[in-house]
């Protein structure tokens, strides 16, 4: 029996999985990456962690925050752009084109969260639209631009960051919950539309992390360290995951959604009002 043939067959059989692993390890290496909401929180942690082996572009509304993040690495550049405003999204991608930047990874990370109660109006219609645009419409528009400018013959990756409350809403965060749930639905539809292409679509459903966002709504409960979360997220993306929802609340939220929607909603509303000190 020819041993070389056996060895060759063995290598051929198992090299498929090996090549797949190598490919995934390179998914976030040597890339040109756009991160929206890159001035703080998860976006900032993504930029700093990925800048070692990639060219990073961050965007956001606050130029001072963007400057500070960009100053941490020569591989990070920034553009001021408010993703809730359609013309600023269009201008962002025109500037990227003018600067001859072709992106192959997108992190749709921008988001805003605030308490909202329709019985106690505090936002104008314009403010409501701006928040929904940041969390939902802006991400959809950016994704369309990204797909249009991408090199279709190369591997491209779209990472949409939603929230674990996209699985089941927190009533006092109605605008955030509904827009993130909508973005989760868009992500699933997008994955189907891009099936069979060189675009990989990934959804990340973060738990509460230690960043500015929870503090903005009066949440003083301790969350996951943002850098730890981002490192785990990157690892899961490299491993080929198409969804990552690591929060301890996820099994319960799924249970409520499937079997106990009314009871779950009342319970979560009561608990969240107490935690966020909603009167």
KOLPALUM-342775 format. One record per residue (C-alpha): y, x, z; residue in one letter; residue number from 1. Coordinates in Angstrom, 2 decimals. Last residue first. Layout:
REM residues N
+---------+---------+---------+----+-----+
:      c2 :      c1 :      c3 : aa :   i :
+---------+---------+---------+----+-----+
:       Y :       X :       Z :  A : NUM :
...
+---------+---------+---------+----+-----+
//
This chain:
REM residues 279
+---------+---------+---------+----+-----+
:      c2 :      c1 :      c3 : aa :   i :
+---------+---------+---------+----+-----+
:   57.32 :  -41.47 :   38.18 :  X : 279 :
:   55.64 :  -38.58 :   36.39 :  X : 278 :
:   54.79 :  -35.71 :   38.68 :  X : 277 :
:   52.96 :  -33.76 :   35.97 :  X : 276 :
:   49.78 :  -33.56 :   38.05 :  X : 275 :
:   50.11 :  -37.16 :   39.33 :  X : 274 :
:   50.88 :  -38.56 :   35.92 :  X : 273 :
:   48.02 :  -36.52 :   34.45 :  X : 272 :
:   45.48 :  -37.91 :   36.94 :  X : 271 :
:   46.46 :  -41.56 :   36.46 :  X : 270 :
:   46.60 :  -41.31 :   32.67 :  X : 269 :
:   43.30 :  -39.44 :   32.57 :  X : 268 :
:   41.59 :  -42.15 :   34.63 :  X : 267 :
:   43.05 :  -45.05 :   32.65 :  X : 266 :
:   42.15 :  -43.42 :   29.33 :  X : 265 :
:   38.65 :  -42.57 :   30.48 :  X : 264 :
:   37.98 :  -46.13 :   31.63 :  X : 263 :
:   39.12 :  -47.53 :   28.29 :  X : 262 :
:   37.36 :  -44.93 :   26.09 :  X : 261 :
:   34.10 :  -44.70 :   28.05 :  X : 260 :
:   31.24 :  -43.88 :   25.66 :  X : 259 :
:   32.38 :  -41.76 :   22.73 :  X : 258 :
:   35.91 :  -40.69 :   23.59 :  X : 257 :
:   35.23 :  -40.46 :   27.32 :  X : 256 :
:   32.20 :  -38.26 :   26.74 :  X : 255 :
:   34.12 :  -36.04 :   24.31 :  X : 254 :
:   36.89 :  -35.60 :   26.87 :  X : 253 :
:   34.31 :  -34.79 :   29.56 :  X : 252 :
:   32.62 :  -32.14 :   27.41 :  X : 251 :
:   36.04 :  -30.63 :   26.49 :  X : 250 :
:   37.51 :  -30.35 :   29.99 :  X : 249 :
:   36.08 :  -26.86 :   30.64 :  X : 248 :
:   38.07 :  -25.58 :   27.69 :  X : 247 :
:   36.40 :  -23.34 :   25.11 :  X : 246 :
:   37.08 :  -25.36 :   21.94 :  X : 245 :
:   36.47 :  -23.09 :   18.95 :  X : 244 :
:   35.72 :  -24.48 :   15.50 :  X : 243 :
:   34.73 :  -22.87 :   12.20 :  X : 242 :
:   32.91 :  -19.98 :   13.89 :  X : 241 :
:   32.17 :  -16.94 :   11.70 :  X : 240 :
:   31.70 :  -14.24 :   14.31 :  X : 239 :
:   35.13 :  -12.82 :   13.45 :  X : 238 :
:   36.67 :  -16.19 :   14.29 :  X : 237 :
:   34.83 :  -16.21 :   17.61 :  X : 236 :
:   36.10 :  -12.73 :   18.45 :  X : 235 :
:   39.68 :  -13.67 :   17.55 :  X : 234 :
:   39.48 :  -16.69 :   19.84 :  X : 233 :
:   38.09 :  -14.62 :   22.70 :  X : 232 :
:   40.96 :  -12.13 :   22.34 :  X : 231 :
:   43.43 :  -15.02 :   22.17 :  X : 230 :
:   42.09 :  -16.61 :   25.35 :  X : 229 :
:   42.24 :  -13.34 :   27.27 :  X : 228 :
:   45.81 :  -12.77 :   26.09 :  X : 227 :
:   46.84 :  -16.28 :   27.14 :  X : 226 :
:   45.34 :  -16.10 :   30.62 :  X : 225 :
:   43.67 :  -19.46 :   31.13 :  X : 224 :
:   45.71 :  -22.08 :   32.96 :  X : 223 :
:   47.02 :  -22.45 :   36.49 :  X : 222 :
:   48.41 :  -25.87 :   37.34 :  X : 221 :
:   52.23 :  -26.00 :   37.45 :  X : 220 :
:   52.62 :  -28.59 :   34.72 :  X : 219 :
:   56.24 :  -29.73 :   34.67 :  X : 218 :
:   56.37 :  -30.51 :   30.96 :  X : 217 :
:   58.16 :  -27.30 :   29.95 :  X : 216 :
:   55.96 :  -25.33 :   32.33 :  X : 215 :
:   52.91 :  -26.15 :   30.21 :  X : 214 :
:   54.60 :  -24.65 :   27.08 :  X : 213 :
:   55.96 :  -21.42 :   28.53 :  X : 212 :
:   52.57 :  -19.73 :   28.62 :  X : 211 :
:   49.50 :  -19.41 :   30.84 :  X : 210 :
:   46.94 :  -21.35 :   28.82 :  X : 209 :
:   45.90 :  -24.99 :   28.95 :  X : 208 :
:   42.83 :  -25.48 :   26.79 :  X : 207 :
:   42.99 :  -24.47 :   23.16 :  X : 206 :
:   41.41 :  -26.43 :   20.31 :  X : 205 :
:   41.08 :  -23.93 :   17.45 :  X : 204 :
:   40.15 :  -25.25 :   14.02 :  X : 203 :
:   38.98 :  -22.96 :   11.23 :  X : 202 :
:   39.20 :  -23.37 :    7.44 :  X : 201 :
:   37.71 :  -20.70 :    5.16 :  X : 200 :
:   39.21 :  -20.49 :    1.68 :  X : 199 :
:   37.29 :  -18.66 :   -1.05 :  X : 198 :
:   36.29 :  -21.97 :   -2.64 :  X : 197 :
:   33.12 :  -24.08 :   -2.41 :  X : 196 :
:   34.64 :  -26.45 :    0.13 :  X : 195 :
:   38.43 :  -26.41 :    0.01 :  X : 194 :
:   38.83 :  -30.20 :    0.01 :  X : 193 :
:   36.18 :  -30.56 :    2.72 :  X : 192 :
:   37.87 :  -28.04 :    5.01 :  X : 191 :
:   41.22 :  -29.72 :    4.35 :  X : 190 :
:   39.85 :  -33.10 :    5.46 :  X : 189 :
:   38.62 :  -31.58 :    8.73 :  X : 188 :
:   41.94 :  -29.80 :    9.28 :  X : 187 :
:   43.93 :  -32.95 :    8.49 :  X : 186 :
:   41.99 :  -34.84 :   11.15 :  X : 185 :
:   42.82 :  -32.11 :   13.69 :  X : 184 :
:   46.46 :  -32.22 :   12.64 :  X : 183 :
:   46.49 :  -35.97 :   13.28 :  X : 182 :
:   45.01 :  -35.44 :   16.73 :  X : 181 :
:   47.73 :  -32.82 :   17.32 :  X : 180 :
:   50.41 :  -35.32 :   16.29 :  X : 179 :
:   48.99 :  -38.10 :   18.47 :  X : 178 :
:   48.55 :  -35.90 :   21.54 :  X : 177 :
:   51.97 :  -34.28 :   21.28 :  X : 176 :
:   53.84 :  -37.54 :   20.78 :  X : 175 :
:   51.86 :  -39.37 :   23.47 :  X : 174 :
:   52.06 :  -36.74 :   26.19 :  X : 173 :
:   52.23 :  -39.33 :   28.99 :  X : 172 :
:   49.18 :  -41.02 :   27.41 :  X : 171 :
:   46.91 :  -37.95 :   27.52 :  X : 170 :
:   44.78 :  -38.44 :   24.43 :  X : 169 :
:   41.11 :  -37.70 :   23.73 :  X : 168 :
:   39.76 :  -35.10 :   21.30 :  X : 167 :
:   43.23 :  -34.03 :   20.12 :  X : 166 :
:   43.70 :  -33.38 :   23.83 :  X : 165 :
:   41.73 :  -30.16 :   23.29 :  X : 164 :
:   44.62 :  -28.93 :   21.19 :  X : 163 :
:   45.41 :  -28.11 :   17.55 :  X : 162 :
:   45.59 :  -24.56 :   16.25 :  X : 161 :
:   44.85 :  -24.50 :   12.55 :  X : 160 :
:   43.37 :  -21.25 :   11.26 :  X : 159 :
:   43.40 :  -20.89 :    7.48 :  X : 158 :
:   41.49 :  -17.94 :    6.02 :  X : 157 :
:   41.52 :  -16.48 :    2.53 :  X : 156 :
:   38.85 :  -14.34 :    0.82 :  X : 155 :
:   39.94 :  -13.10 :   -2.58 :  X : 154 :
:   39.65 :  -14.73 :   -6.03 :  X : 153 :
:   42.17 :  -17.44 :   -5.16 :  X : 152 :
:   44.95 :  -14.94 :   -4.43 :  X : 151 :
:   47.12 :  -17.13 :   -2.25 :  X : 150 :
:   50.55 :  -18.51 :   -3.15 :  X : 149 :
:   49.47 :  -22.16 :   -3.65 :  X : 148 :
:   47.11 :  -22.20 :   -0.67 :  X : 147 :
:   49.85 :  -20.92 :    1.63 :  X : 146 :
:   52.44 :  -23.39 :    0.32 :  X : 145 :
:   50.05 :  -26.29 :    0.93 :  X : 144 :
:   49.25 :  -24.97 :    4.40 :  X : 143 :
:   52.94 :  -24.69 :    5.23 :  X : 142 :
:   53.48 :  -28.33 :    4.27 :  X : 141 :
:   50.55 :  -29.48 :    6.43 :  X : 140 :
:   51.72 :  -27.37 :    9.37 :  X : 139 :
:   55.23 :  -28.80 :    9.08 :  X : 138 :
:   53.92 :  -32.36 :    9.01 :  X : 137 :
:   51.85 :  -31.98 :   12.19 :  X : 136 :
:   53.12 :  -30.29 :   15.34 :  X : 135 :
:   56.61 :  -29.29 :   14.21 :  X : 134 :
:   57.08 :  -32.43 :   12.11 :  X : 133 :
:   56.03 :  -34.69 :   14.97 :  X : 132 :
:   58.60 :  -33.02 :   17.20 :  X : 131 :
:   61.39 :  -33.23 :   14.61 :  X : 130 :
:   60.57 :  -36.87 :   13.84 :  X : 129 :
:   60.95 :  -37.82 :   17.50 :  X : 128 :
:   64.24 :  -35.92 :   17.71 :  X : 127 :
:   65.61 :  -37.72 :   14.64 :  X : 126 :
:   64.61 :  -41.10 :   16.07 :  X : 125 :
:   66.57 :  -40.23 :   19.19 :  X : 124 :
:   64.68 :  -39.18 :   22.30 :  X : 123 :
:   65.15 :  -40.44 :   25.87 :  X : 122 :
:   63.67 :  -43.93 :   25.66 :  X : 121 :
:   61.93 :  -45.08 :   28.85 :  X : 120 :
:   59.47 :  -47.74 :   27.71 :  X : 119 :
:   58.30 :  -45.49 :   24.83 :  X : 118 :
:   57.27 :  -42.85 :   27.34 :  X : 117 :
:   57.18 :  -39.23 :   26.16 :  X : 116 :
:   56.59 :  -36.05 :   28.11 :  X : 115 :
:   57.23 :  -32.97 :   26.03 :  X : 114 :
:   55.17 :  -30.63 :   23.88 :  X : 113 :
:   56.19 :  -28.44 :   20.94 :  X : 112 :
:   53.93 :  -26.62 :   18.50 :  X : 111 :
:   53.79 :  -23.76 :   16.03 :  X : 110 :
:   50.31 :  -22.23 :   15.62 :  X : 109 :
:   49.33 :  -22.69 :   12.00 :  X : 108 :
:   47.68 :  -19.27 :   11.72 :  X : 107 :
:   47.45 :  -18.30 :    8.06 :  X : 106 :
:   45.44 :  -15.45 :    6.55 :  X : 105 :
:   45.57 :  -14.17 :    2.96 :  X : 104 :
:   49.31 :  -13.83 :    2.50 :  X : 103 :
:   50.94 :  -12.31 :   -0.56 :  X : 102 :
:   54.21 :  -10.59 :    0.30 :  X : 101 :
:   56.30 :   -9.55 :   -2.70 :  X : 100 :
:   59.59 :   -9.73 :   -0.76 :  X :  99 :
:   60.83 :  -12.41 :   -3.18 :  X :  98 :
:   57.57 :  -14.31 :   -2.65 :  X :  97 :
:   57.95 :  -14.12 :    1.13 :  X :  96 :
:   61.57 :  -15.25 :    0.75 :  X :  95 :
:   60.47 :  -18.23 :   -1.35 :  X :  94 :
:   57.84 :  -19.02 :    1.26 :  X :  93 :
:   60.43 :  -19.14 :    4.02 :  X :  92 :
:   62.89 :  -21.11 :    1.88 :  X :  91 :
:   60.36 :  -23.90 :    1.31 :  X :  90 :
:   59.61 :  -24.03 :    5.03 :  X :  89 :
:   63.33 :  -24.06 :    5.81 :  X :  88 :
:   63.87 :  -26.91 :    3.35 :  X :  87 :
:   61.18 :  -29.00 :    5.03 :  X :  86 :
:   62.65 :  -28.74 :    8.57 :  X :  85 :
:   60.14 :  -29.02 :   11.43 :  X :  84 :
:   58.84 :  -25.53 :   10.59 :  X :  83 :
:   62.10 :  -23.96 :   11.77 :  X :  82 :
:   62.32 :  -20.57 :   10.07 :  X :  81 :
:   63.60 :  -17.16 :   11.16 :  X :  80 :
:   61.51 :  -14.54 :    9.41 :  X :  79 :
:   59.67 :  -11.73 :   11.18 :  X :  78 :
:   57.92 :   -8.43 :   10.59 :  X :  77 :
:   55.04 :   -6.95 :   12.56 :  X :  76 :
:   53.17 :   -3.81 :   11.44 :  X :  75 :
:   55.71 :   -1.42 :   12.98 :  X :  74 :
:   54.65 :   -2.82 :   16.33 :  X :  73 :
:   56.21 :   -3.98 :   19.62 :  X :  72 :
:   59.67 :   -4.49 :   18.11 :  X :  71 :
:   58.41 :   -7.48 :   16.10 :  X :  70 :
:   57.69 :   -9.36 :   19.35 :  X :  69 :
:   61.17 :   -8.69 :   20.72 :  X :  68 :
:   62.82 :   -9.61 :   17.42 :  X :  67 :
:   60.94 :  -12.92 :   17.25 :  X :  66 :
:   62.14 :  -13.85 :   20.74 :  X :  65 :
:   65.74 :  -13.09 :   19.83 :  X :  64 :
:   65.41 :  -14.94 :   16.51 :  X :  63 :
:   64.42 :  -18.23 :   18.13 :  X :  62 :
:   63.33 :  -20.76 :   15.50 :  X :  61 :
:   59.98 :  -19.33 :   14.51 :  X :  60 :
:   58.20 :  -17.03 :   12.09 :  X :  59 :
:   55.75 :  -14.18 :   12.38 :  X :  58 :
:   54.50 :  -11.92 :    9.60 :  X :  57 :
:   51.73 :   -9.50 :   10.51 :  X :  56 :
:   50.27 :   -6.66 :    8.46 :  X :  55 :
:   46.82 :   -5.99 :    9.86 :  X :  54 :
:   44.73 :   -3.50 :   11.87 :  X :  53 :
:   46.68 :   -2.98 :   15.09 :  X :  52 :
:   48.93 :   -6.00 :   14.47 :  X :  51 :
:   46.15 :   -8.46 :   15.34 :  X :  50 :
:   46.49 :   -8.24 :   19.13 :  X :  49 :
:   50.30 :   -8.20 :   19.15 :  X :  48 :
:   50.68 :  -11.06 :   16.68 :  X :  47 :
:   47.98 :  -13.23 :   18.26 :  X :  46 :
:   49.51 :  -12.78 :   21.72 :  X :  45 :
:   52.94 :  -13.78 :   20.37 :  X :  44 :
:   51.52 :  -16.87 :   18.68 :  X :  43 :
:   49.56 :  -17.89 :   21.79 :  X :  42 :
:   52.67 :  -17.84 :   23.94 :  X :  41 :
:   55.93 :  -16.63 :   22.42 :  X :  40 :
:   57.79 :  -15.66 :   19.27 :  X :  39 :
:   55.03 :  -16.28 :   16.75 :  X :  38 :
:   55.47 :  -20.02 :   16.38 :  X :  37 :
:   53.98 :  -19.71 :   12.92 :  X :  36 :
:   51.66 :  -16.75 :   12.35 :  X :  35 :
:   51.40 :  -15.39 :    8.81 :  X :  34 :
:   48.79 :  -12.70 :    8.20 :  X :  33 :
:   48.41 :  -10.03 :    5.52 :  X :  32 :
:   44.95 :   -8.59 :    6.06 :  X :  31 :
:   43.42 :   -5.18 :    6.69 :  X :  30 :
:   41.11 :   -6.58 :    9.36 :  X :  29 :
:   40.86 :  -10.21 :   10.39 :  X :  28 :
:   37.88 :  -11.26 :    8.26 :  X :  27 :
:   36.49 :   -7.72 :    8.36 :  X :  26 :
:   34.06 :   -8.47 :   11.17 :  X :  25 :
:   33.04 :  -11.60 :    9.29 :  X :  24 :
:   32.07 :   -9.62 :    6.20 :  X :  23 :
:   30.07 :   -7.16 :    8.27 :  X :  22 :
:   28.18 :  -10.02 :    9.91 :  X :  21 :
:   27.44 :  -11.62 :    6.54 :  X :  20 :
:   26.27 :   -8.27 :    5.16 :  X :  19 :
:   23.86 :   -7.99 :    8.07 :  X :  18 :
:   22.58 :  -11.52 :    7.56 :  X :  17 :
:   21.88 :  -10.80 :    3.92 :  X :  16 :
:   20.57 :   -7.33 :    4.79 :  X :  15 :
:   17.63 :   -8.90 :    6.56 :  X :  14 :
:   15.42 :   -9.85 :    3.62 :  X :  13 :
:   16.51 :   -7.04 :    1.32 :  X :  12 :
:   15.97 :   -4.48 :    4.06 :  X :  11 :
:   12.49 :   -5.81 :    4.74 :  X :  10 :
:   11.60 :   -5.95 :    1.05 :  X :   9 :
:   12.74 :   -2.33 :    0.59 :  X :   8 :
:   10.78 :   -1.20 :    3.63 :  X :   7 :
:    7.67 :   -2.93 :    2.30 :  X :   6 :
:    8.21 :   -1.41 :   -1.16 :  X :   5 :
:    8.68 :    2.05 :    0.36 :  X :   4 :
:    5.43 :    1.64 :    2.28 :  X :   3 :
:    3.42 :    1.32 :   -0.98 :  X :   2 :
:    0.00 :    0.00 :    0.00 :  X :   1 :
+---------+---------+---------+----+-----+
//
